[in-house]
């Protein structure tokens, strides 16, 4: 007896449509998160630099943007997950890598007092890993290149003072998160238009 189910043409078409929709959603989600966090880190690092140069007593106040970003991320993720119908292997993989990224980042930031000038270089190494893996999983070269740029920025940051590290961090997120984020968004939009 044949246990394999033969799919009708309509069922096959629906499966393909769901796969395309899932891939498009993965791209859309990644562009949102990359752009949100890219712009927040860029604003915080440049703002910190400007306030520090202006002699402001607490220039690090700019980093209050990070918890705000965390709240926005949780709300967006909750709303997105509620409407999701299909999960892909790539999405599951990226969720595990994201957890590893966040745990590593929190560990580094928790030991800022010990790492001191090595904090931002370590953060950039972690950013590079996330971008490189994300780019490979999504088969998107700008993210892979962004990861490499973050690693190079990390190396450079080991040899400069704190104020310059802030500018290097700003450049790294521009190259690794913001520019690829807009490219992902455009690619997702084009694939959506192609489906219509």
Residue frames relative to the residue before (quaternion, step in Angstrom):
aa qw qx qy qz dx dy dz
X 1.0000 0.0000 0.0000 0.0000 0.00 0.00 0.00
X 0.4109 -0.7183 0.5133 0.2277 3.56 -0.91 0.94
X 0.1913 -0.8159 0.5381 0.0903 3.60 -0.52 1.19
X 0.5652 0.5948 -0.3958 0.4125 3.58 1.21 -0.25
X 0.3422 -0.7300 0.5587 0.1945 3.52 -1.00 0.90
X 0.3006 -0.7363 0.5785 0.1810 3.54 -0.87 0.92
X 0.3251 -0.7600 0.5329 0.1810 3.55 -0.77 1.05
X 0.4334 -0.6632 0.5385 0.2872 3.52 -1.05 0.73
X 0.6697 -0.4875 0.3657 0.4243 3.53 -1.27 0.29
X 0.6421 0.5291 -0.3134 0.4577 3.59 1.01 -0.82
X 0.6593 0.5029 -0.3051 0.4684 3.62 0.95 -0.89
X 0.6383 0.5224 -0.3198 0.4662 3.57 0.99 -0.82
X 0.6487 0.5191 -0.3049 0.4655 3.54 0.98 -0.89
X 0.6594 0.5098 -0.3064 0.4597 3.61 0.97 -0.85
X 0.6299 0.5223 -0.3298 0.4708 3.61 1.02 -0.76
X 0.6578 0.5012 -0.3078 0.4706 3.57 0.92 -0.90
X 0.6453 0.5227 -0.3184 0.4572 3.59 0.97 -0.85
X 0.6519 0.5057 -0.3141 0.4697 3.60 1.00 -0.85
X 0.6423 0.5203 -0.3274 0.4578 3.60 0.98 -0.81
X 0.6515 0.5009 -0.3104 0.4777 3.58 0.97 -0.85
X 0.6521 0.5165 -0.3074 0.4621 3.57 0.96 -0.88
X 0.6432 0.5191 -0.3167 0.4652 3.59 1.00 -0.83
X 0.6543 0.5036 -0.3119 0.4701 3.60 0.93 -0.88
X 0.6465 0.5146 -0.3161 0.4662 3.57 1.01 -0.82
X 0.6560 0.5090 -0.3103 0.4630 3.58 0.99 -0.83
X 0.6057 0.5420 -0.3562 0.4609 3.60 1.03 -0.73
X 0.6608 0.4983 -0.3045 0.4715 3.57 0.93 -0.87
X 0.6567 0.5143 -0.3155 0.4525 3.59 0.88 -0.94
X 0.6611 0.5119 -0.3088 0.4534 3.59 0.88 -0.94
X 0.6812 0.4878 -0.2993 0.4565 3.55 0.86 -0.93
X 0.6351 0.5107 -0.3539 0.4589 3.60 0.98 -0.67
X 0.6316 0.5308 -0.3462 0.4466 3.61 0.95 -0.79
X 0.7109 0.4575 -0.2698 0.4609 3.59 0.75 -1.04
X 0.6549 0.5100 -0.3227 0.4549 3.58 0.92 -0.83
X 0.6835 0.4750 -0.2938 0.4700 3.57 0.92 -0.86
X 0.6339 0.5323 -0.3376 0.4482 3.59 0.91 -0.86
X 0.7547 0.3963 -0.2262 0.4714 3.57 0.65 -1.11
X 0.5904 0.5611 -0.3691 0.4477 3.58 1.10 -0.57
X 0.7037 0.4557 -0.2689 0.4741 3.58 0.83 -0.98
X 0.6413 0.5258 -0.3354 0.4470 3.60 0.99 -0.76
X 0.6836 0.4653 -0.2899 0.4818 3.59 0.87 -0.93
X 0.6176 0.5338 -0.3441 0.4639 3.60 1.02 -0.76
X 0.6796 0.4855 -0.2905 0.4669 3.60 0.84 -0.98
X 0.6762 0.4982 -0.3002 0.4522 3.58 0.92 -0.90
X 0.6997 0.4670 -0.2916 0.4554 3.59 0.84 -0.89
X 0.6655 0.4681 -0.3096 0.4921 3.63 0.94 -0.80
X 0.6451 0.5218 -0.3189 0.4580 3.59 0.97 -0.83
X 0.6257 0.5287 -0.3216 0.4749 3.57 1.04 -0.83
X 0.6545 0.5184 -0.3052 0.4581 3.57 0.93 -0.93
X 0.6830 0.4922 -0.2873 0.4568 3.59 0.85 -1.02
X 0.6731 0.4871 -0.2985 0.4697 3.60 0.89 -0.90
X 0.6320 0.5313 -0.3285 0.4586 3.58 1.05 -0.75
X 0.6836 0.4770 -0.2797 0.4764 3.58 0.94 -0.89
X 0.6613 0.4945 -0.2973 0.4793 3.58 1.18 -0.58
X 0.5225 -0.6719 0.3889 0.3524 3.58 1.29 -0.05
X 0.3129 0.7532 -0.5150 0.2639 3.58 1.22 0.38
X 0.5417 -0.6797 0.3955 0.2969 3.57 -0.87 0.98
X 0.8019 0.1512 -0.0605 0.5749 3.61 1.00 -0.79
X 0.0499 -0.8518 0.5206 0.0287 3.63 0.48 1.12
X 0.5886 0.6005 -0.3552 0.4085 3.59 1.19 -0.49
X 0.4114 0.7210 -0.4613 0.3132 3.61 1.29 -0.07
X 0.5541 0.6319 -0.3822 0.3841 3.59 1.17 -0.53
X 0.6322 0.5632 -0.3339 0.4143 3.59 1.12 -0.60
X 0.4279 0.6744 -0.4739 0.3709 3.59 1.30 0.12
X 0.5142 0.6457 -0.4044 0.3938 3.58 1.27 -0.28
X 0.5967 0.6103 -0.3636 0.3732 3.60 1.10 -0.63
X 0.6766 0.4534 -0.3226 0.4823 3.66 0.82 -0.79
X 0.5964 0.5467 -0.3627 0.4626 3.59 1.09 -0.66
X 0.6470 0.5118 -0.3053 0.4757 3.58 1.00 -0.84
X 0.6206 0.5517 -0.3334 0.4465 3.55 1.07 -0.74
X 0.6551 0.5012 -0.3048 0.4762 3.57 0.98 -0.86
X 0.6489 0.5079 -0.3162 0.4701 3.60 0.92 -0.91
X 0.6444 0.5289 -0.3147 0.4539 3.60 0.97 -0.87
X 0.6732 0.4970 -0.3059 0.4541 3.60 0.88 -0.90
X 0.6497 0.5079 -0.3192 0.4670 3.59 0.97 -0.83
X 0.6643 0.5014 -0.3021 0.4648 3.58 0.90 -0.95
X 0.6690 0.5009 -0.3031 0.4580 3.60 0.88 -0.94
X 0.6396 0.5276 -0.3251 0.4548 3.60 0.97 -0.84
X 0.6810 0.4826 -0.2912 0.4673 3.58 0.86 -0.94
X 0.6570 0.5137 -0.3120 0.4552 3.56 0.98 -0.84
X 0.6752 0.5084 -0.2972 0.4442 3.59 0.87 -0.94
X 0.6089 0.5718 -0.3520 0.4225 3.60 1.07 -0.66
X 0.7559 0.3874 -0.1965 0.4899 3.58 1.02 -0.81
X 0.5041 0.6732 -0.4171 0.3446 3.57 1.26 -0.09
X 0.2147 -0.7888 0.5665 0.1037 3.55 -0.94 0.93
X 0.8006 0.1761 -0.0555 0.5700 3.57 1.05 -0.76
X 0.1537 -0.7542 0.6304 0.1009 3.57 -1.10 0.77
X 0.2526 -0.7704 0.5653 0.1518 3.55 -1.03 0.75
X 0.6614 -0.4919 0.3902 0.4104 3.53 -1.31 0.29
X 0.6319 0.5373 -0.3307 0.4502 3.60 0.98 -0.86
X 0.6562 0.5123 -0.3110 0.4586 3.57 0.95 -0.85
X 0.6439 0.5095 -0.3156 0.4755 3.58 0.99 -0.83
X 0.6373 0.5295 -0.3139 0.4636 3.58 0.97 -0.89
X 0.6882 0.4819 -0.2847 0.4617 3.58 0.84 -0.97
X 0.5987 0.5502 -0.3668 0.4521 3.61 1.09 -0.56
X 0.6548 0.4927 -0.3120 0.4808 3.61 0.98 -0.79
X 0.6575 0.4944 -0.3119 0.4755 3.57 0.96 -0.84
X 0.6224 0.5414 -0.3338 0.4562 3.58 1.06 -0.75
X 0.6316 0.5169 -0.3322 0.4727 3.59 0.98 -0.80
X 0.6534 0.5043 -0.3091 0.4725 3.60 0.94 -0.89
X 0.6278 0.5403 -0.3166 0.4622 3.58 1.04 -0.84
X 0.7029 0.4741 -0.2730 0.4545 3.58 0.81 -1.02
X 0.6360 0.5139 -0.3317 0.4705 3.60 0.97 -0.82
X 0.6657 0.5022 -0.3025 0.4616 3.60 0.91 -0.90
X 0.6568 0.5152 -0.3061 0.4577 3.57 0.97 -0.88
X 0.6576 0.4983 -0.3095 0.4728 3.59 0.92 -0.89
X 0.6304 0.5323 -0.3372 0.4534 3.60 1.00 -0.77
X 0.6672 0.4918 -0.3046 0.4692 3.58 0.88 -0.92
X 0.6955 0.4739 -0.2851 0.4587 3.59 0.84 -0.95
X 0.6140 0.5567 -0.3420 0.4429 3.60 1.14 -0.57
X 0.7510 0.3520 -0.1931 0.5242 3.57 1.17 -0.56
X 0.1837 0.8144 -0.5249 0.1658 3.58 1.15 0.65
X 0.6532 0.5322 -0.3270 0.4279 3.58 0.96 -0.83
X 0.6758 0.4459 -0.2876 0.5116 3.59 1.14 -0.53
X 0.7001 0.4736 -0.2703 0.4610 3.58 0.92 -0.95
X 0.0773 -0.8430 0.5207 0.1109 3.59 1.11 -0.78
X 0.8531 0.0143 -0.0026 0.5216 3.63 -0.58 -1.08
X 0.6402 0.5253 -0.3327 0.4512 3.59 1.20 -0.26
X 0.4317 0.7274 -0.4515 0.2839 3.61 1.25 -0.08
X 0.7325 0.4241 -0.2659 0.4613 3.62 0.63 -1.04
X 0.6101 0.5198 -0.3829 0.4593 3.64 0.95 -0.57
X 0.6529 0.5014 -0.3171 0.4708 3.60 1.00 -0.78
X 0.6170 0.5331 -0.3380 0.4699 3.59 1.04 -0.77
X 0.6721 0.4987 -0.2992 0.4584 3.59 0.93 -0.86
X 0.5967 0.5380 -0.3644 0.4708 3.60 1.08 -0.61
X 0.6678 0.4892 -0.2955 0.4769 3.59 0.94 -0.90
X 0.6107 0.5320 -0.3446 0.4746 3.61 1.00 -0.78
X 0.6554 0.5347 -0.3110 0.4334 3.57 0.91 -0.95
X 0.6418 0.5187 -0.3235 0.4630 3.57 0.96 -0.85
X 0.6641 0.5120 -0.3041 0.4521 3.59 0.86 -0.98
X 0.6927 0.4806 -0.2851 0.4559 3.58 0.82 -0.98
X 0.6520 0.5269 -0.3110 0.4478 3.57 0.95 -0.90
X 0.6896 0.4591 -0.2813 0.4843 3.62 0.87 -0.93
X 0.6351 0.5262 -0.3283 0.4604 3.58 0.95 -0.86
X 0.6673 0.5028 -0.2973 0.4621 3.58 0.91 -0.89
X 0.6568 0.5035 -0.3093 0.4684 3.57 1.00 -0.79
X 0.6682 0.5049 -0.3028 0.4549 3.59 0.93 -0.88
X 0.7359 0.3869 -0.2175 0.5113 3.58 1.03 -0.81
X 0.3402 -0.7540 0.4800 0.2922 3.57 1.36 -0.11
X 0.4556 0.6616 -0.4403 0.4010 3.53 0.90 1.07
X 0.3476 -0.8089 0.4414 0.1730 3.57 -0.13 1.36
X 0.6108 0.5582 -0.3897 0.4043 3.66 0.91 -0.64
X 0.6432 0.4970 -0.3347 0.4767 3.62 1.06 -0.62
X 0.6172 0.5328 -0.3402 0.4685 3.58 1.03 -0.75
X 0.6567 0.4919 -0.2964 0.4889 3.57 0.95 -0.91
X 0.6240 0.5414 -0.3283 0.4580 3.59 1.04 -0.79
X 0.6300 0.5252 -0.3244 0.4711 3.57 1.05 -0.75
X 0.6550 0.5033 -0.3049 0.4740 3.57 0.95 -0.89
X 0.6341 0.5208 -0.3272 0.4687 3.59 0.99 -0.83
X 0.6437 0.5136 -0.3272 0.4635 3.61 0.96 -0.79
X 0.6373 0.5121 -0.3330 0.4698 3.61 1.00 -0.73
X 0.6544 0.4994 -0.3122 0.4742 3.58 0.98 -0.83
X 0.6362 0.5143 -0.3192 0.4784 3.58 1.06 -0.76
X 0.6053 0.5479 -0.3497 0.4596 3.58 1.09 -0.69
X 0.6434 0.5134 -0.3221 0.4677 3.58 0.92 -0.89
X 0.6676 0.4995 -0.3032 0.4614 3.59 0.87 -0.96
X 0.6566 0.5498 -0.3119 0.4114 3.59 0.99 -0.84
X 0.5829 0.5856 -0.3731 0.4220 3.58 1.15 -0.49
X 0.7484 0.4204 -0.1975 0.4736 3.59 1.20 -0.55
X 0.6959 0.4345 -0.2771 0.5002 3.60 1.24 0.13
X 0.5992 -0.5687 0.4321 0.3618 3.55 -1.33 0.26
X 0.7525 -0.4477 0.2772 0.3955 3.52 -1.36 0.42
X 0.6752 0.5039 -0.3215 0.4322 3.61 0.81 -0.93
X 0.6566 0.4874 -0.3075 0.4867 3.59 1.02 -0.77
X 0.5901 0.5745 -0.3642 0.4349 3.60 1.08 -0.66
X 0.6163 0.5510 -0.3439 0.4454 3.59 1.05 -0.73
X 0.6712 0.4812 -0.2925 0.4821 3.59 1.00 -0.83
X 0.6250 0.5224 -0.3356 0.4732 3.58 1.04 -0.75
X 0.6251 0.5334 -0.3281 0.4659 3.58 1.01 -0.82
X 0.6449 0.5195 -0.3167 0.4625 3.59 0.95 -0.88
X 0.6605 0.4936 -0.3063 0.4757 3.59 0.93 -0.87
X 0.6527 0.5394 -0.3152 0.4286 3.59 0.95 -0.91
X 0.6965 0.4422 -0.2932 0.4831 3.61 0.90 -0.81
X 0.5764 0.5567 -0.3791 0.4626 3.59 1.14 -0.52
X 0.7293 0.4323 -0.2323 0.4767 3.57 0.85 -1.01
X 0.7708 0.4040 -0.2007 0.4499 3.59 0.97 -0.81
X 0.7833 0.3092 -0.1525 0.5174 3.56 1.06 -0.73
X 0.7528 0.4399 -0.2473 0.4226 3.58 0.62 -1.14
X 0.7010 0.4504 -0.2890 0.4714 3.61 0.68 -1.01
X 0.6860 0.4421 -0.3112 0.4868 3.66 0.79 -0.83
X 0.5900 0.5811 -0.3676 0.4232 3.61 1.09 -0.63
X 0.6746 0.4614 -0.2936 0.4958 3.58 0.95 -0.84
X 0.6287 0.5285 -0.3364 0.4607 3.59 1.05 -0.69
X 0.6263 0.5175 -0.3280 0.4820 3.60 1.04 -0.78
X 0.6481 0.5288 -0.3127 0.4500 3.56 0.92 -0.92
X 0.6662 0.4917 -0.2980 0.4750 3.58 0.95 -0.88
X 0.6469 0.5167 -0.3163 0.4632 3.58 0.99 -0.85
X 0.6525 0.5012 -0.3136 0.4740 3.60 0.95 -0.84
X 0.6437 0.5214 -0.3205 0.4595 3.58 0.98 -0.82
X 0.6535 0.5087 -0.3109 0.4663 3.59 0.98 -0.85
X 0.6713 0.4822 -0.3160 0.4657 3.59 0.93 -0.82
X 0.6227 0.5237 -0.3450 0.4679 3.58 1.08 -0.65
X 0.6604 0.5021 -0.3068 0.4664 3.59 0.96 -0.85
X 0.6303 0.5407 -0.3299 0.4489 3.57 1.09 -0.72
X 0.6497 0.5232 -0.3142 0.4532 3.58 1.14 -0.65
X 0.6404 0.5475 -0.3303 0.4255 3.59 1.15 -0.61
